[in-house]
Amino acid sequence: MGRGLSRVAAVAANTFRETVRERVLYNLVFFAILMTASGLLLGQLSIRQDEKILIDIGLGAIDLFGTLIAVFIGVGLVSKEIERRSLYPLLAKPLSRGELFLGKFAGLVFTLLVNVAVMMAGLYATLAATGRGVEPRLLAAAYATLLGLVLVVAIAMLFSTVTSSVLASVLSVGVVVAGRFSDVVRHMGEVLPGAPRWLSEVLYAVIPNFQNFDFKDRVAYGDPVPASVLAWVTVYAAAYVTVVLAVGLASFQSRDFQ
């Protein structure tokens, strides 16, 4: 058990180093910080809504670019290594497929944690530079966003075990978009009259509701985020992540790499 955890940690550390070297990661972080800083200009152009605009743009940038990182790097963690055949030397080592899969997942989650922290620091710096107070409630929104990003990583890695990197990216983005518009999915029959009702109900039940992780409006308007709400969101994310990882791990372990 101890050796297994150490191997998972070693894979996670190596994954973190690899993702940090990715140019796309630096570009996304740069644009996220740039978008947060642009809130300073927009805030000066508004009336009484400057702080709300700053928070909306900052948290929106963290969510958007974090999702892009989670999808495109998450997909590449498995599928690209399979396509490049760089996975075979790793599996030849005393390392199980489960340890490799979970280690890569943990490494990217840590990468996202670091990036969310950096972006939040940029948002707080922007608020402080404009004379606004530091709002602790922003941390609640950042925490919920991070939970959603962890789920996105799990989904991306699941699809990467069953199809190509391009298709896995498309499917991952599709699930995220559908999850952000879960109400539309639930009432799909009204948009597509020919769609059977059972299909919309099944999709609504299976696809995670990413709206549960969106606290931007609540925080921007100064509404409190109770600990009970954060606890429920944590349980919701943990349940989905566990199921998705279990399915992805089973698919990865059963796949024939010959």
C-alpha positions in Angstrom: 0.0 0.0 0.0 2.8 2.4 1.0 4.8 1.6 -2.1 1.7 2.0 -4.3 1.0 5.5 -2.9 4.7 6.5 -3.4 4.5 5.4 -7.0 1.3 7.4 -7.5 2.9 10.4 -5.9 6.0 10.0 -8.2 3.8 9.9 -11.3 1.8 12.9 -10.0 5.0 14.9 -9.4 6.3 14.0 -12.9 2.9 15.0 -14.4 3.0 18.3 -12.7 6.5 19.0 -14.1 5.3 18.1 -17.6 2.3 20.3 -17.5 4.3 23.2 -16.2 6.5 22.9 -19.3 3.5 23.0 -21.6 3.4 26.3 -23.5 -0.4 26.2 -23.7 -0.5 26.2 -19.9 1.5 29.5 -19.8 -0.6 31.0 -22.5 -3.8 30.2 -20.7 -2.5 31.5 -17.4 -1.3 34.7 -19.1 -4.6 35.4 -20.7 -6.5 34.6 -17.5 -4.4 37.1 -15.6 -4.7 39.6 -18.5 -8.5 39.2 -18.4 -8.5 39.8 -14.6 -6.4 42.9 -15.0 -8.7 44.2 -17.7 -11.4 44.3 -15.2 -9.6 47.3 -13.7 -10.4 49.3 -16.9 -13.9 48.1 -17.2 -14.5 48.8 -13.5 -13.4 52.4 -14.0 -15.9 52.8 -16.9 -18.9 51.6 -14.8 -21.1 53.3 -12.2 -21.4 51.5 -8.8 -20.8 48.2 -10.5 -17.0 48.3 -10.7 -16.4 45.7 -7.9 -19.1 43.3 -9.4 -17.5 43.6 -12.8 -14.1 42.9 -11.4 -15.3 39.8 -9.6 -17.3 38.6 -12.5 -14.4 38.9 -14.9 -11.9 37.5 -12.5 -13.9 34.4 -11.5 -15.1 33.9 -15.0 -11.5 33.9 -16.3 -10.5 31.4 -13.7 -13.3 29.1 -14.6 -12.9 29.4 -18.4 -9.2 29.0 -18.6 -9.1 26.4 -15.9 -11.6 24.4 -17.9 -9.5 24.6 -21.0 -6.5 23.4 -19.1 -8.5 20.6 -17.6 -9.8 19.4 -20.9 -7.0 19.7 -23.3 -4.1 18.7 -21.0 -6.3 16.1 -19.3 -7.1 14.4 -22.6 -3.4 14.4 -23.6 -2.3 12.8 -20.3 -3.5 9.4 -21.6 -4.6 9.5 -25.2 -1.5 11.3 -26.6 0.8 8.9 -24.8 -1.1 6.0 -26.3 -0.9 7.5 -29.8 2.8 8.3 -29.5 3.5 4.9 -27.9 5.3 6.6 -25.1 3.0 4.7 -22.7 4.7 1.4 -23.3 8.0 2.1 -21.5 6.0 3.3 -18.4 4.0 0.2 -18.3 7.1 -1.9 -18.6 8.3 -0.6 -15.2 7.0 -1.9 -11.8 4.0 0.4 -12.2 0.4 -0.7 -12.5 -2.0 0.9 -14.8 -4.1 2.1 -11.9 -1.2 3.8 -10.3 -0.3 5.5 -13.6 -3.9 6.7 -14.2 -4.4 8.0 -10.7 -1.0 9.6 -10.6 -1.6 11.5 -13.7 -5.0 12.6 -12.4 -3.5 13.8 -9.1 -0.7 15.6 -11.0 -3.1 17.6 -13.1 -5.4 18.4 -10.2 -2.4 19.8 -8.3 -1.5 21.9 -11.4 -5.0 23.3 -11.5 -4.8 24.0 -7.8 -1.6 26.0 -8.3 -3.1 27.9 -11.2 -6.3 28.7 -9.4 -4.3 30.0 -6.5 -2.2 32.2 -8.8 -5.2 33.6 -10.6 -7.0 34.3 -7.3 -3.9 36.1 -6.1 -4.1 38.2 -9.3 -7.8 39.0 -8.6 -7.2 39.9 -5.0 -4.3 42.2 -6.2 -6.5 43.9 -8.7 -9.2 44.5 -6.1 -6.6 45.8 -3.6 -5.1 48.1 -6.2 -8.5 49.7 -6.9 -9.1 50.3 -3.2 -11.7 47.5 -2.7 -11.6 45.3 0.4 -10.4 41.7 0.3 -13.5 39.6 0.3 -13.1 36.2 2.0 -16.2 34.9 0.2 -14.3 34.9 -3.0 -12.4 31.8 -1.7 -15.7 30.0 -1.5 -16.3 30.7 -5.2 -12.7 29.6 -6.1 -13.1 26.4 -4.1 -16.4 25.5 -5.9 -14.7 26.3 -9.2 -11.8 24.0 -8.4 -14.2 21.2 -7.5 -15.8 21.6 -11.0 -12.4 21.6 -12.6 -11.4 18.4 -10.8 -14.6 16.8 -12.3 -13.7 18.1 -15.8 -10.2 16.4 -15.5 -11.8 13.1 -14.5 -14.2 13.3 -17.5 -11.4 14.2 -19.9 -9.3 11.3 -18.8 -12.2 8.9 -19.0 -12.8 9.8 -22.7 -9.1 9.7 -23.4 -9.1 6.0 -22.5 -11.7 5.1 -25.0 -11.0 7.2 -28.1 -8.6 9.5 -29.9 -7.4 12.8 -28.4 -9.4 14.9 -30.8 -12.7 13.1 -30.2 -12.0 12.9 -26.5 -11.6 16.7 -26.4 -14.9 17.2 -28.4 -16.8 14.9 -26.1 -15.3 16.5 -22.9 -16.2 20.0 -24.1 -19.7 18.7 -25.0 -20.3 17.3 -21.6 -19.1 20.5 -19.9 -21.3 22.7 -22.1 -24.3 20.4 -21.5 -23.6 20.4 -17.8 -23.6 24.2 -17.8 -27.0 24.3 -19.5 -28.5 21.4 -17.6 -31.9 23.1 -17.6 -31.9 23.2 -21.4 -31.0 19.5 -21.4 -33.9 18.7 -19.1 -36.4 20.5 -21.3 -34.8 19.3 -24.5 -38.2 18.2 -25.8 -39.3 21.9 -26.0 -36.3 22.7 -28.1 -36.4 19.5 -30.2 -40.0 18.4 -30.3 -39.1 15.1 -31.8 -36.7 14.1 -29.0 -38.1 11.4 -26.6 -38.8 12.6 -23.1 -36.9 9.6 -21.6 -33.7 10.7 -23.4 -33.7 14.2 -21.8 -34.4 12.7 -18.4 -31.5 10.2 -18.7 -29.1 12.9 -20.0 -30.1 15.2 -17.2 -29.5 12.4 -14.6 -26.2 11.3 -16.0 -24.5 14.6 -17.0 -23.1 16.5 -14.0 -24.7 19.8 -13.3 -21.8 22.3 -13.5 -24.1 25.1 -12.5 -23.7 23.7 -8.9 -20.1 25.0 -8.9 -20.9 28.5 -10.2 -21.1 31.0 -7.3 -20.0 34.0 -9.3 -23.3 35.9 -9.2 -23.9 35.1 -5.5 -20.4 36.3 -4.5 -20.5 39.4 -6.8 -23.8 40.6 -5.2 -22.4 40.0 -1.7 -24.6 37.1 -0.8 -23.0 34.7 1.8 -22.1 31.1 0.9 -23.1 28.9 3.9 -20.8 26.1 4.9 -23.7 23.7 4.4 -23.8 24.6 0.7 -20.0 24.1 0.3 -20.3 20.8 2.0 -23.1 19.7 -0.3 -21.1 20.8 -3.4 -18.1 18.9 -2.1 -20.1 15.7 -1.6 -21.7 16.1 -5.1 -18.3 16.6 -6.7 -16.7 13.7 -4.8 -19.5 11.3 -5.8 -19.2 12.2 -9.5 -15.4 12.2 -9.6 -15.3 8.8 -7.9 -17.7 7.2 -10.4 -16.1 8.8 -13.4 -12.6 7.8 -12.3 -13.7 4.3 -11.5 -15.2 3.9 -15.1 -12.1 5.5 -16.6 -9.8 3.3 -14.6 -11.7 0.2 -15.6 -11.5 1.2 -19.2 -7.8 1.9 -19.0 -7.0 -1.4 -17.3 -9.1 -3.4 -19.9 -7.7 -1.7 -23.0 -5.4 -3.7 -25.2 -2.3 -1.8 -26.1 -0.9 -4.4 -28.4 
